[in-house]
């Protein structure tokens, strides 16, 4: 298992980005969260199998239909930062 934190920039707030990210995370069996940040970005913590975390990164680069993703930054995170499920906040 690995953990990664992503910072997604663009039109990613107010377009159901977090809810769609949670759906994708559940499909990939990832734990973590998706949070709106005050600067307009969305932070996504993904914890799971390496292939699944990489698949989430690829999905985030596209985003849901109504979003316009400009960039995705990735940094390593600690596995213990996530609970059992995937939450949005």
QUIKAUR-V447863 format. One line per field, one symbol per residue. ss: DSSP state (H for helix, E for strand, - for the rest). burial: I if it has 9 or more other ideal C-beta (glycine too) atoms within 8 Angstrom, else O. Layout:
BEGIN
ss=???
burial=???
END
This chain:
BEGIN
ss=-EEEEEEEEEE-----HHHHHHHHHHHH--EEEEEE-----EEEEEEE-HHHHHHHHHHHHH-----EEEEEEEEE--HHH----EEE-
burial=OIIIIIIIIIOIOOIOIIOIIIOIIIOIOIIIIIIOIOOOIIIIIIIIOOOIIOIIIOIIOOIIOOIOIOOIOOOOIOIOIIOOOIIIO
END
